[in-house]
Amino acid sequence: MHLTTSTPLVSSIMASLLEGTPPSANGPSDESKITTFLKFTTMGVIISAIAYGVVFTLAVMSFHLLHKTSLDGKKRIHYLLFAYIVFMFILSTVNIVAAIHMNLNAIVSQTLPKTLEVGKNVGAVVIVLVTWGSDGFLLWRAAVLYEGVSTARRKIVNCFIGFLMVAQLVTGTMYFLSNFMDALNPPRYSDSIFVAFACTTLSINWIITGLVVGRLLHFRGKVSRSLGADYGTPFGRIITMCVESAALIIIFSTIFLVLNLMKKNPFSFSRILLTNIYVIGPFLILYRVAQGKAFLTSSNSFYSVPGNSGGQRSATLQFNDRGRHTLSTGNSTKIEVNISDEVHKDYYDHDRVELGNLSNSQIPTPIKRDMDTPI
């Protein structure tokens, strides 16, 4: 079938691509309109399939490395990460399979697929679950890093995180229900709900990533001033890891929202691709975790291995609650650095001292004798 390339046709095709509607009646014939439109929808599915390839690669490599580098005492967190990877990968697989199935049916039947069909749009359900998984992972990281702050600050951060979680759950649930309720299904409702849902995700990634980076910069400054600039390198790598993960989601979410504000809604590009982007974001973090560059050892510690360059080193950031050997009230922050030549250095907050879980034989005699004396 031969398609002319006149200006009206080009304008009609671009309108169909951006607005998610078929070309105007003043354009080519109905058969030509459907063929042209389906070419662009197919292109959107192909791009999404490429993104799914990235998801598959990250999932396999992360799974392999986590299994290979399992450490004693960290198996529980490994199992949780395994379950998370499998859950998100299954959702991404369902999304791309449903998109391909929808597109092939549209090509065979030569009809334009609808944005939403009540009870039939699997992608609308999957993107809600994927977004909850992605944002939940980010909120959890922030909550972990702020466990070591004062009680008042921790309550403020937790309340703020809780507010964002509620907003995400409400907008996500409304969009989820719009797939099954006729009253919410018309595009003027469902699209507005999805925009609100995407705005919440965008806000979470901006704000929470800022909190995480700010916390890490705070610790990097303390370590660099006390132990030297070299010991701040692991923090810089973790910061870069967090920023690049959030930036991926922020960029694509912003593009989608800007197009919606301009009344331009790319049909195949938006929801299908966003689902895979929301999976790639946390998978980038998990892949670095699997490499040993950053590891959450428990609900109150963060483990980082900067690599083999410049000598073998490891660094452990622990945000610990008051233990049996803590010599002050409240919470304390401990940063421990182990050097390959077995030199052991501890850095403590200027206003608190913590001995960790040292045995009595490991505690120097003067300190052991004054254990009960307040500092």
C-alpha positions as CSV (number, residue, x, y, z in Angstrom):
1,M,0.0,0.0,0.0
2,H,1.5,3.3,-1.0
3,L,1.2,6.3,1.3
4,T,1.8,9.9,0.0
5,T,3.9,12.2,2.1
6,S,2.0,15.4,1.7
7,T,2.0,18.0,4.6
8,P,-1.7,17.3,5.6
9,L,-0.9,13.6,5.9
10,V,2.3,14.2,8.0
11,S,0.3,16.5,10.3
12,S,-2.5,13.9,10.6
13,I,0.0,11.1,11.4
14,M,1.8,13.2,14.0
15,A,-1.5,14.1,15.6
16,S,-2.5,10.4,15.7
17,L,0.9,9.5,17.3
18,L,0.8,12.2,20.0
19,E,-2.8,12.3,20.9
20,G,-3.5,8.6,20.7
21,T,-6.3,9.0,18.2
22,P,-6.6,8.1,14.5
23,P,-5.8,10.6,11.9
24,S,-8.5,13.1,10.9
25,A,-11.1,12.3,8.4
26,N,-9.6,14.7,5.9
27,G,-6.5,12.5,5.7
28,P,-6.1,9.2,3.8
29,S,-8.6,6.4,3.7
30,D,-9.7,4.4,6.7
31,E,-7.5,1.5,5.9
32,S,-4.5,3.7,5.4
33,K,-5.2,5.5,8.7
34,I,-5.3,2.3,10.6
35,T,-2.2,0.9,9.0
36,T,-0.2,4.1,9.7
37,F,-1.4,4.3,13.2
38,L,-0.6,0.7,14.0
39,K,2.9,1.2,12.6
40,F,3.5,3.7,15.4
41,T,1.9,1.6,18.1
42,T,4.1,-1.3,17.0
43,M,7.1,0.9,17.3
44,G,6.1,1.8,20.8
45,V,5.8,-1.9,21.7
46,I,9.2,-2.6,20.2
47,I,10.8,0.2,22.3
48,S,9.2,-1.3,25.3
49,A,10.5,-4.8,24.4
50,I,14.0,-3.3,24.3
51,A,13.5,-1.9,27.8
52,Y,12.2,-5.4,28.9
53,G,15.5,-6.8,27.6
54,V,17.3,-4.5,30.0
55,V,15.0,-5.7,32.8
56,F,15.7,-9.3,32.0
57,T,19.5,-8.7,31.9
58,L,19.5,-6.9,35.2
59,A,17.3,-9.5,36.9
60,V,19.4,-12.4,35.8
61,M,22.8,-10.8,36.7
62,S,21.5,-9.5,40.0
63,F,20.0,-12.9,40.9
64,H,23.3,-14.7,40.0
65,L,25.5,-12.2,41.8
66,L,23.3,-12.2,44.9
67,H,23.4,-16.0,45.0
68,K,27.2,-16.0,44.4
69,T,28.1,-13.4,47.0
70,S,25.7,-14.5,49.8
71,L,27.3,-13.7,53.2
72,D,26.9,-15.2,56.6
73,G,24.3,-13.4,58.6
74,K,22.8,-11.7,55.5
75,K,20.8,-14.6,54.0
76,R,17.5,-13.2,55.2
77,I,17.9,-9.9,53.3
78,H,19.1,-11.9,50.3
79,Y,15.9,-13.9,50.3
80,L,13.9,-10.7,50.5
81,L,15.8,-9.3,47.5
82,F,15.4,-12.5,45.6
83,A,11.6,-12.4,46.2
84,Y,11.5,-8.7,45.1
85,I,13.4,-9.4,41.9
86,V,11.1,-12.3,41.0
87,F,8.0,-10.3,41.8
88,M,9.0,-7.2,39.7
89,F,10.3,-9.4,36.8
90,I,7.0,-11.3,36.6
91,L,5.1,-8.1,36.5
92,S,7.3,-6.7,33.7
93,T,6.9,-10.0,31.8
94,V,3.1,-9.9,32.1
95,N,3.2,-6.2,30.9
96,I,5.2,-6.8,27.7
97,V,3.3,-10.0,26.9
98,A,0.0,-8.3,27.2
99,A,1.2,-5.3,25.1
100,I,2.4,-7.6,22.3
101,H,-0.8,-9.6,22.4
102,M,-2.9,-6.4,22.2
103,N,-0.8,-5.0,19.3
104,L,-0.9,-8.3,17.3
105,N,-4.7,-8.5,17.7
106,A,-5.0,-4.9,16.5
107,I,-2.8,-5.6,13.5
108,V,-4.8,-8.8,12.6
109,S,-8.2,-7.3,13.1
110,Q,-7.1,-3.9,11.6
111,T,-8.8,-2.0,14.4
112,L,-7.4,0.6,16.8
113,P,-6.9,-0.7,20.3
114,K,-8.5,1.4,23.1
115,T,-6.6,3.0,25.9
116,L,-8.8,1.2,28.5
117,E,-11.2,-1.6,28.3
118,V,-13.1,-2.4,31.5
119,G,-11.8,-5.6,33.1
120,K,-9.4,-6.3,30.1
121,N,-6.5,-3.9,30.4
122,V,-3.8,-5.9,32.1
123,G,-1.3,-3.1,31.7
124,A,-3.3,-0.8,33.9
125,V,-3.2,-3.3,36.7
126,V,0.5,-4.1,36.3
127,I,1.7,-0.5,36.3
128,V,0.0,0.1,39.6
129,L,1.7,-2.9,41.2
130,V,5.1,-2.1,39.6
131,T,4.9,1.5,40.8
132,W,4.1,0.5,44.3
133,G,7.0,-1.9,44.3
134,S,9.4,0.7,42.9
135,D,8.4,3.6,45.2
136,G,8.1,1.3,48.2
137,F,11.7,0.2,47.7
138,L,12.8,3.9,47.6
139,L,10.8,4.8,50.7
140,W,12.3,1.8,52.5
141,R,15.8,2.9,51.7
142,A,15.1,6.4,53.1
143,A,13.5,5.0,56.3
144,V,16.6,2.8,56.8
145,L,19.1,5.7,56.4
146,Y,17.2,7.9,58.8
147,E,17.0,5.4,61.7
148,G,20.1,6.8,63.2
149,V,18.8,10.4,63.7
150,S,17.3,11.8,66.8
151,T,13.8,10.6,67.8
152,A,12.1,13.9,66.9
153,R,13.7,14.0,63.4
154,R,13.0,10.4,62.8
155,K,9.3,10.9,63.6
156,I,9.1,13.8,61.2
157,V,10.7,11.8,58.4
158,N,8.5,8.8,59.1
159,C,5.4,10.9,59.1
160,F,6.4,12.4,55.8
161,I,7.2,9.0,54.3
162,G,3.8,7.7,55.6
163,F,2.0,10.6,54.0
164,L,3.6,9.9,50.6
165,M,2.8,6.2,51.0
166,V,-0.9,7.0,51.6
167,A,-1.0,9.4,48.6
168,Q,0.5,6.7,46.4
169,L,-1.9,4.0,47.7
170,V,-5.0,6.2,47.2
171,T,-4.1,7.3,43.7
172,G,-2.9,3.8,42.7
173,T,-6.1,2.2,44.1
174,M,-8.3,4.6,42.2
175,Y,-6.5,3.9,38.9
176,F,-6.6,0.2,39.7
177,L,-10.4,0.4,40.2
178,S,-10.8,2.4,37.0
179,N,-10.0,-0.7,35.1
180,F,-13.0,-2.5,36.6
181,M,-15.6,0.3,37.2
182,D,-17.6,1.8,34.4
183,A,-18.1,5.0,36.3
184,L,-14.3,5.7,36.4
185,N,-13.5,4.2,33.1
186,P,-14.1,7.0,30.6
187,P,-10.8,8.6,29.5
188,R,-11.6,11.9,31.1
189,Y,-11.6,10.2,34.5
190,S,-9.1,7.4,34.1
191,D,-6.5,9.6,32.4
192,S,-6.8,12.3,35.1
193,I,-6.4,9.6,37.8
194,F,-3.3,8.2,36.1
195,V,-1.8,11.7,35.8
196,A,-2.3,12.2,39.5
197,F,-0.8,8.7,40.1
198,A,2.3,9.6,38.0
199,C,2.6,13.0,39.7
200,T,2.8,11.2,43.1
201,T,5.5,8.9,41.8
202,L,7.4,11.8,40.4
203,S,7.2,13.7,43.7
204,I,8.3,10.6,45.7
205,N,11.4,10.2,43.5
206,W,12.3,13.9,43.7
207,I,11.8,14.3,47.4
208,I,12.9,11.0,48.8
209,T,16.0,10.8,46.6
210,G,16.9,14.3,47.9
211,L,16.5,13.1,51.5
212,V,18.7,10.0,50.8
213,V,21.4,12.0,49.1
214,G,21.4,14.7,51.8
215,R,21.9,12.0,54.5
216,L,24.7,10.4,52.6
217,L,26.4,13.7,51.9
218,H,26.2,14.4,55.7
219,F,28.0,11.2,56.5
220,R,30.6,11.7,53.7
221,G,31.5,15.1,55.1
222,K,32.0,13.6,58.6
223,V,34.1,10.7,57.4
224,S,36.2,12.9,55.1
225,R,37.0,15.4,57.8
226,S,37.9,12.7,60.3
227,L,39.6,10.0,58.3
228,G,40.5,11.8,55.1
229,A,38.9,12.3,51.7
230,D,39.7,8.8,50.5
231,Y,37.2,7.3,53.0
232,G,34.4,9.5,51.5
233,T,34.6,7.7,48.1
234,P,32.1,4.9,49.0
235,F,29.5,7.5,49.8
236,G,30.1,9.2,46.5
237,R,29.5,6.0,44.7
238,I,26.3,5.2,46.6
239,I,25.0,8.7,45.9
240,T,25.7,8.3,42.2
241,M,23.9,5.0,42.3
242,C,20.8,6.5,44.0
243,V,20.7,9.5,41.7
244,E,21.0,7.5,38.4
245,S,18.2,5.2,39.5
246,A,15.9,8.0,40.4
247,A,16.9,10.1,37.3
248,L,15.7,7.4,35.0
249,I,12.2,7.4,36.5
250,I,12.1,11.2,36.9
251,I,13.0,11.8,33.2
252,F,10.4,9.5,31.7
253,S,7.7,10.4,34.2
254,T,8.3,14.1,33.4
255,I,8.1,13.6,29.7
256,F,4.8,11.7,30.1
257,L,3.3,14.4,32.4
258,V,4.5,17.3,30.1
259,L,2.9,15.6,27.1
260,N,-0.4,15.2,29.1
261,L,-0.4,18.8,30.2
262,M,0.0,19.7,26.5
263,K,-2.9,17.4,25.7
264,K,-0.5,15.1,23.9
265,N,-0.9,11.5,25.1
266,P,1.5,9.1,23.3
267,F,-0.5,5.9,22.9
268,S,1.9,3.0,23.0
269,F,4.9,4.8,24.5
270,S,3.5,6.0,27.8
271,R,2.1,3.2,30.0
272,I,3.9,0.2,28.5
273,L,7.3,1.8,28.6
274,L,6.8,3.5,32.0
275,T,6.1,0.1,33.5
276,N,9.5,-1.2,32.4
277,I,11.2,2.0,33.5
278,Y,9.7,1.7,37.0
279,V,11.3,-1.8,37.1
280,I,14.7,-0.8,35.8
281,G,15.1,1.9,38.4
282,P,15.2,-0.3,41.5
283,F,16.9,-3.1,39.6
284,L,19.9,-0.7,39.0
285,I,20.2,-0.4,42.8
286,L,19.9,-4.2,43.3
287,Y,22.5,-4.9,40.7
288,R,25.0,-2.6,42.5
289,V,24.0,-4.3,45.7
290,A,24.7,-7.7,44.1
291,Q,28.1,-6.4,43.0
292,G,28.9,-5.6,46.6
293,K,29.1,-1.9,46.1
294,A,26.1,-1.2,48.5
295,F,24.3,-3.6,50.7
296,L,21.6,-3.3,53.3
297,T,22.6,-5.8,55.9
298,S,19.7,-5.3,58.2
299,S,17.0,-2.7,59.0
300,N,19.6,-0.4,60.5
301,S,22.8,-0.8,58.6
302,F,24.3,-0.1,55.2
303,Y,27.2,-2.0,53.8
304,S,29.5,-0.7,51.0
305,V,32.5,-2.2,49.3
306,P,34.2,0.3,47.0
307,G,36.1,-2.3,45.0
308,N,39.7,-3.5,44.4
309,S,41.2,-0.3,43.0
310,G,43.5,1.6,45.4
311,G,43.8,-1.3,47.8
312,Q,41.2,-3.6,49.3
313,R,38.9,-1.8,51.6
314,S,35.5,-2.2,53.1
315,A,33.3,0.3,54.8
316,T,30.3,-0.3,57.1
317,L,27.7,2.4,57.9
318,Q,25.6,1.5,60.9
319,F,22.7,3.4,62.2
320,N,22.3,1.6,65.5
321,D,19.9,2.0,68.3
322,R,21.2,2.0,71.8
323,G,22.8,-1.3,72.7
324,R,24.0,-2.9,75.9
325,H,27.5,-1.3,75.5
326,T,26.3,2.1,74.6
327,L,27.6,4.7,77.0
328,S,25.1,7.4,76.3
329,T,21.3,7.7,76.1
330,G,19.5,8.0,72.8
331,N,20.6,6.8,69.4
332,S,24.1,6.9,68.1
333,T,25.8,6.7,64.7
334,K,28.8,4.5,64.1
335,I,30.9,4.4,60.9
336,E,33.4,1.5,60.8
337,V,36.3,1.2,58.3
338,N,38.4,-1.9,57.8
339,I,41.7,-1.7,56.0
340,S,43.3,-4.7,54.2
341,D,46.4,-4.5,56.5
342,E,44.1,-5.2,59.5
343,V,44.3,-1.6,60.7
344,H,40.9,-1.0,62.5
345,K,39.5,2.5,62.8
346,D,36.2,3.7,64.3
347,Y,34.6,7.1,63.9
348,Y,31.9,8.2,66.2
349,D,29.5,11.1,66.5
350,H,31.0,14.0,68.4
351,D,28.4,13.8,71.1
352,R,28.1,10.0,71.5
353,V,30.3,7.0,72.0
354,E,29.3,3.4,71.3
355,L,31.4,0.3,71.7
356,G,29.1,-1.9,69.6
357,N,28.9,-5.5,70.5
358,L,32.4,-6.1,71.7
359,S,33.0,-8.9,74.1
360,N,34.5,-8.1,77.5
361,S,37.9,-9.5,76.5
362,Q,38.0,-7.1,73.5
363,I,37.3,-4.0,75.7
364,P,40.5,-2.2,76.9
365,T,40.9,-2.3,80.7
366,P,40.4,1.4,81.4
367,I,37.2,1.5,79.4
368,K,35.9,-1.7,80.9
369,R,36.6,-0.3,84.4
370,D,34.6,2.9,83.8
371,M,31.7,1.3,81.9
372,D,29.1,2.5,84.3
373,T,30.5,6.0,84.5
374,P,28.4,8.5,82.4
375,I,30.4,10.5,79.9
